[in-house]
Amino acid sequence: MYRLVRPLLFRLDAEAAHGWGVRAARLGQRAPGVVRALFPRADGRLAQTAWGLRFASPVGLAAGFDKNAALVGFWAALGLGSAEVGSVSARPSEGNARPRAFRLTADGALVNRMGLNNDGAEAVAARLAATPRPPGFVLGVNVAKTHDPAILGEAGVDDFRRSVRLLAPHADYLALNVSCPNTAEGKTFETPEALDALLGAVRAELGGHGAQGTGHGATNGSPPLASSPLPRPHERREPPPVLVKLSPPAAGGVDVGAVDELVGICLGHGVVGFVASNTASDRDGLRTDAGTLDGIGRGGLSGRPLAARATALTRHLYRTTDGGVPIIGVGGIDSAEAAYARVRAGATLLQVYTGLVYEGPGLIGRIHRGLVRRLDRDGLATLADAVGADA
Ligand SMILES: Cc1cc2nc3c(=O)[nH]c(=O)nc-3n(C[C@H](O)[C@H](O)[C@H](O)COP(=O)(O)O)c2cc1C
C-alpha cells in the first residue's frame, strides 16, 4: 500500500509529506480498532523489560515525529511498543524557517533543521494529562532546551528544569536531548561541565533521589541499578527513569575517552539509560552529490548513513557499562536485519523515524516478523537473549 502512496508523497516537500502522514494518523487514531486489525501485534518473544516497564514491542517511535504528543493512540494501534514524544521545550517555539526538512533519496536519509518546533511544556503536559493511555504502551517524553540562543548557561539549565517539572508526572521515562544539532548556539549540554550541571539540576528537580527507575530489565542478567518497583505509570509517584540522548560518533569511530567521560557523569547522576543516537551534523560518506548537499545546507542527517555509527556507539555503551544500562538503539533502522544487528550490538530497545518515511508503517510488522525468524535461526528463545550477543 505504502509503495503506491510513496511516489505521490515524495513529490511533495518533506515537511508537507509529513503533514499528510500526520493527517492520515489522526484519522487512524479515530478508528484505532481498524488500525489494529491492519497492523498485527509483536510476538510475545519480542517483549522487553527495562526500567521496570514492559515494552510489548521492542520497536518504538523516535523523538521528533510526534513532537506535541498528538498521536499517542495511533502509535499504540500501529503495534509499536512505545513512543518518545517531543522534543518538548519549556517555551513554545515555531522552529526555523521553511524549508527545513529534505530527503536524500539516494542515501535513504533525511536532513532536517526543524529547530525544535513544539507547543511548549505547559501545553504538552496538559495534552498528556488529557490523553487516555493505551494499555500496555510506554510513553517517553523527550525534553530539550528552548530554541533561543539567548538562553545559555544557568538560564539553559533552568529552562530544562522547568520542562522536567511539568512533564515528569506524565512520562513513563524522560529522555534528555542534550545532542540536538539544530540549536543556534550548538550542543550546549554535551560538554562534561554543562552535562554535569544539567543532570545535577534534573536530579534536584526530581526530588533528590536521582534520576532513577528500576535499573535494568532482565535482559542480560546484570544487577539493577536501583530496585524499587514502579507503580503503574498513570499513578506515578516516583520520578520517572531518566535517559540521555547522545550524538552519533564521527564516521572515524567512537571517541572512547570523551564518551566514557559523559557516561561516567550520567551514571553518577543516576541516569539509567541512553538513546543512541541523535542525528549527525556532518555529511560523510553520502551518495548524494555535493551540489545537492550544498543547496540543502546545514541540519541533522538521519537514516541509513547513520546506521553503522549509531551501532558503534551502542556497542561501545553496552561494553563500557557491562551491559548494565539499557540502550535504545536509533539511527538508520529500516529493516529487520538492521534491527537485529542493533540488538546484538547491545540495544534492548529500538526506535524508528527515517525508516518509516521510506518504508511506511508496514516496516514495523516486517521488523517484528524478521526478528522472530532470526531468533529461530539462531536458536534463541527471546529477543532479550540476543541483546549484546555481538557487543
Ligand atoms: C525531521 C526530524 C526531526 C527530529 N526531531 C527530533 C527532536 O525533536 N528531538 C530528538 O531528540 N530527536 C529528533 N530527531 C532525531 C530522531 O529522533 C532520531 O534520533 C534520528 O532521526 C535517527 O533515527 P532515524 O535514522 O531512524 O531517523 C528528529 C529526526 C528527524 C528526521
PDBQT file of the ligand as one rigid body, heavy atoms in Angstrom, charges set to zero:
ROOT
HETATM    1  C1  LIG A 401      12.551  15.597  10.969  1.00  0.00    +0.000 C 
HETATM    2  C2  LIG A 401      13.223  15.090  12.214  1.00  0.00    +0.000 A 
HETATM    3  C3  LIG A 401      13.010  15.725  13.427  1.00  0.00    +0.000 A 
HETATM    4  C4  LIG A 401      13.630  15.259  14.583  1.00  0.00    +0.000 A 
HETATM    5  N1  LIG A 401      13.376  15.892  15.769  1.00  0.00    +0.000 NA
HETATM    6  C5  LIG A 401      13.953  15.412  16.908  1.00  0.00    +0.000 A 
HETATM    7  C6  LIG A 401      13.659  16.014  18.162  1.00  0.00    +0.000 A 
HETATM    8  O1  LIG A 401      12.863  16.941  18.264  1.00  0.00    +0.000 OA
HETATM    9  N2  LIG A 401      14.305  15.539  19.263  1.00  0.00    +0.000 N 
HETATM   10  C7  LIG A 401      15.178  14.479  19.214  1.00  0.00    +0.000 A 
HETATM   11  O2  LIG A 401      15.719  14.067  20.237  1.00  0.00    +0.000 OA
HETATM   12  N3  LIG A 401      15.451  13.867  18.029  1.00  0.00    +0.000 NA
HETATM   13  C8  LIG A 401      14.851  14.313  16.891  1.00  0.00    +0.000 A 
HETATM   14  N4  LIG A 401      15.122  13.696  15.698  1.00  0.00    +0.000 N 
HETATM   15  C9  LIG A 401      16.106  12.580  15.666  1.00  0.00    +0.000 C 
HETATM   16  C10 LIG A 401      15.424  11.213  15.718  1.00  0.00    +0.000 C 
HETATM   17  O3  LIG A 401      14.744  11.016  16.927  1.00  0.00    +0.000 OA
HETATM   18  C11 LIG A 401      16.490  10.097  15.566  1.00  0.00    +0.000 C 
HETATM   19  O4  LIG A 401      17.381  10.159  16.656  1.00  0.00    +0.000 OA
HETATM   20  C12 LIG A 401      17.287  10.225  14.288  1.00  0.00    +0.000 C 
HETATM   21  O5  LIG A 401      16.480  10.672  13.230  1.00  0.00    +0.000 OA
HETATM   22  C13 LIG A 401      17.932   8.898  13.884  1.00  0.00    +0.000 C 
HETATM   23  O6  LIG A 401      16.943   7.913  13.651  1.00  0.00    +0.000 OA
HETATM   24  P1  LIG A 401      16.434   7.533  12.162  1.00  0.00    +0.000 P 
HETATM   25  O7  LIG A 401      17.635   7.294  11.327  1.00  0.00    +0.000 OA
HETATM   26  O8  LIG A 401      15.558   6.331  12.341  1.00  0.00    +0.000 OA
HETATM   27  O9  LIG A 401      15.647   8.707  11.678  1.00  0.00    +0.000 OA
HETATM   28  C14 LIG A 401      14.499  14.140  14.524  1.00  0.00    +0.000 A 
HETATM   29  C15 LIG A 401      14.715  13.492  13.298  1.00  0.00    +0.000 A 
HETATM   30  C16 LIG A 401      14.091  13.945  12.161  1.00  0.00    +0.000 A 
HETATM   31  C17 LIG A 401      14.331  13.225  10.858  1.00  0.00    +0.000 C 
ENDROOT
TORSDOF 0
